[in-house]
Amino acid sequence: MRIALLEDDPFQSEVIVQILSQSGHDVVTYSDGATLLRMLGRSSYDMLILDWHAPGMLGIDVLSVVRSRHREVLPILFVTARDSESDVIEGLEAGADDYMVKPFELPELEARVRALTRRSGGAAPTVQFG
């Protein structure tokens, strides 16, 4: 599965890439939301993993743009330090399929990615903008 990851913390990004790569996923990282959104027009992905806080464009705003263009097609997982009940609700209401709070356990991240893949029919549909 090809996954786009929006994460501006290099350490967090590397940890997520490492664990998902070991599970057989191809993970492409972006450190700012505007770049990720631009690249969605040039590359295709099976899933997005978004951090809320990212320079250029917040993850929640990236989520809104993606959902306005492709509704529920692309599985999206939020992985963020924002942990209030209202943040979780806002992320899910904006269209995230799942929401994890940092710090998280690596096996849980793997399990949630597998669950999103299962719910999307086994192999998530690849979406390309543009």
QUIFEN-V67687 format. One record per backbone hydrogen bond with DSSP energy under -0.5 kcal/mol. NH is the residue of the N-H (numbers start at 1). CO is the residue of the C=O. E is the energy in kcal/mol with one decimal. If there is no record, write none. Layout:
# QUIFEN-V67687
nh | co | e
NH | CO | E
NH | CO | E
This chain:
# QUIFEN-V67687
nh | co | e
3 | 1 | -0.6
3 | 26 | -3.0
4 | 47 | -2.4
5 | 3 | -0.5
5 | 28 | -2.9
6 | 4 | -0.5
6 | 49 | -3.0
7 | 5 | -0.7
7 | 30 | -2.5
10 | 8 | -0.7
13 | 9 | -2.7
14 | 10 | -2.3
15 | 11 | -2.2
16 | 12 | -2.4
17 | 13 | -2.7
18 | 14 | -2.6
19 | 15 | -2.3
20 | 16 | -2.3
21 | 17 | -2.6
22 | 18 | -2.0
23 | 19 | -0.7
24 | 21 | -1.8
25 | 20 | -2.4
26 | 1 | -2.7
27 | 25 | -0.7
28 | 3 | -2.9
28 | 26 | -0.5
30 | 5 | -2.7
33 | 55 | -1.5
33 | 57 | -0.6
36 | 32 | -1.9
37 | 33 | -2.6
38 | 34 | -2.2
39 | 35 | -2.6
40 | 36 | -1.5
41 | 38 | -1.3
42 | 39 | -1.4
43 | 39 | -2.5
45 | 127 | -1.5
46 | 2 | -3.4
47 | 2 | -1.1
48 | 75 | -2.4
49 | 4 | -2.7
50 | 77 | -2.6
51 | 6 | -1.2
54 | 52 | -0.8
55 | 31 | -0.7
57 | 55 | -1.0
59 | 52 | -2.3
62 | 58 | -2.1
63 | 59 | -2.6
64 | 60 | -1.8
65 | 61 | -2.1
66 | 62 | -2.7
67 | 63 | -2.8
68 | 64 | -2.0
69 | 65 | -1.3
69 | 66 | -0.5
70 | 66 | -2.6
71 | 67 | -1.9
73 | 70 | -2.2
75 | 46 | -0.7
75 | 73 | -0.5
77 | 48 | -2.6
78 | 98 | -2.3
79 | 50 | -2.8
80 | 100 | -2.4
83 | 81 | -0.6
88 | 84 | -2.2
89 | 85 | -2.5
90 | 86 | -2.5
91 | 87 | -2.7
92 | 88 | -2.5
93 | 89 | -3.0
94 | 90 | -1.9
95 | 91 | -0.5
95 | 92 | -1.0
96 | 91 | -2.3
97 | 76 | -2.6
98 | 76 | -1.2
100 | 78 | -3.2
102 | 80 | -2.5
109 | 105 | -1.7
110 | 106 | -2.2
111 | 107 | -2.3
112 | 108 | -2.5
113 | 109 | -2.3
114 | 110 | -2.4
115 | 111 | -2.5
116 | 112 | -2.4
117 | 113 | -2.1
118 | 114 | -2.6
119 | 115 | -2.7
120 | 116 | -1.3
121 | 118 | -1.8
122 | 117 | -2.0
127 | 45 | -2.1
129 | 40 | -2.7
